[in-house]
C-alpha cells in the first residue's frame, strides 16, 4: 500500500464534510419535535396513561442526545478547521 491510499482512506476530511454534522443535528431536532407533537396529540386524544409518556420521554432523551452530539461535533469540526 502506498501513502496516498492511506491518506485518502484514513486521512482527515476537509471542512465541507462538517455540514454532515449540521444536517444530522437538524434531522435530530426535527425528529424530536415531531415525536413530542405526535405524543401530545395521541396522548391527549386517546387518554394514554403514564407508561405511554414515560416510554416517549425515554425516546425523546435519545433524540435530544443525538441532536446535541451532532451539534457539538459540528461546532468542533468547524472550529478546528477554521484555524
CORVENKA-V495723 format. One record per residue. RES is the residue in one small letter. PSI is psi in radians with two decimals (* if undefined). NEAR is the number of other ideal C-beta (glycine too) atoms within 12 Angstrom. D_LAST is the distance of its C-alpha to the last C-alpha in Angstrom with 2 decimals. Layout:
res = [RES:RES]
psi = [PSI:PSI]
near = [NEAR:NEAR]
d_last = [D_LAST:D_LAST]
//
This chain:
res = [x:x:x:x:x:x:x:x:x:x:x:x:x:x:x:x:x:x:x:x:x:x:x:x:x:x:x:x:x:x:x:x:x:x:x:x:x:x:x:x:x:x:x:x:x:x:x:x:x:x:x:x:x:x:x:x:x:x:x:x:x:x:x:x:x:x:x:x:x:x:x:x:x:x:x:x:x:x:x:x:x:x:x]
psi = [2.45:2.91:-0.54:-0.71:-0.80:-0.75:-0.69:-0.62:-0.68:-0.11:2.97:2.58:2.81:3.11:-0.44:-0.38:-0.23:-0.43:-0.46:-0.68:-0.65:-0.80:-0.75:-0.63:-0.68:-0.77:-0.77:-0.70:-0.74:-0.76:-0.66:-0.80:-0.78:-0.76:-0.81:-0.74:-0.79:-0.59:-0.79:-0.74:-0.91:-0.76:-0.71:-0.63:-0.52:0.13:1.03:2.72:-3.10:-0.52:-0.71:-0.80:-0.60:-0.72:-0.75:-0.66:-0.72:-0.64:-0.71:-0.65:-0.71:-0.76:-0.68:-0.71:-0.74:-0.81:-0.89:-0.73:-0.80:-0.56:-0.74:-0.77:-0.66:-0.79:-0.79:-0.73:-0.87:-0.77:-0.68:-0.49:-0.14:-0.08:*]
near = [9:8:10:10:10:10:12:12:12:11:12:13:17:12:18:13:18:25:19:18:30:23:19:25:29:19:19:29:24:17:23:28:18:19:28:22:16:20:25:18:14:18:22:13:11:12:10:18:11:11:11:20:20:15:18:26:19:16:21:26:18:18:27:22:19:25:28:20:19:28:25:19:24:26:18:16:26:22:14:16:18:10:8]
d_last = [31.47:29.16:25.50:24.53:26.19:24.44:20.97:21.99:23.47:21.29:17.96:14.72:14.90:12.71:11.30:14.84:16.14:14.39:17.22:19.72:18.77:19.20:22.52:23.70:23.04:25.02:27.68:27.98:28.40:30.98:32.86:32.95:34.39:36.88:37.99:38.57:40.42:42.56:43.30:44.58:46.59:48.19:48.60:50.37:52.43:53.68:53.88:51.84:52.06:49.59:48.92:47.47:45.07:44.06:43.31:41.28:39.41:38.42:37.17:35.27:33.52:32.38:31.02:29.31:27.61:26.60:25.15:23.28:21.96:20.55:19.13:17.41:16.15:14.90:12.97:11.51:10.77:9.12:7.05:6.07:5.53:3.80:0.00]
//
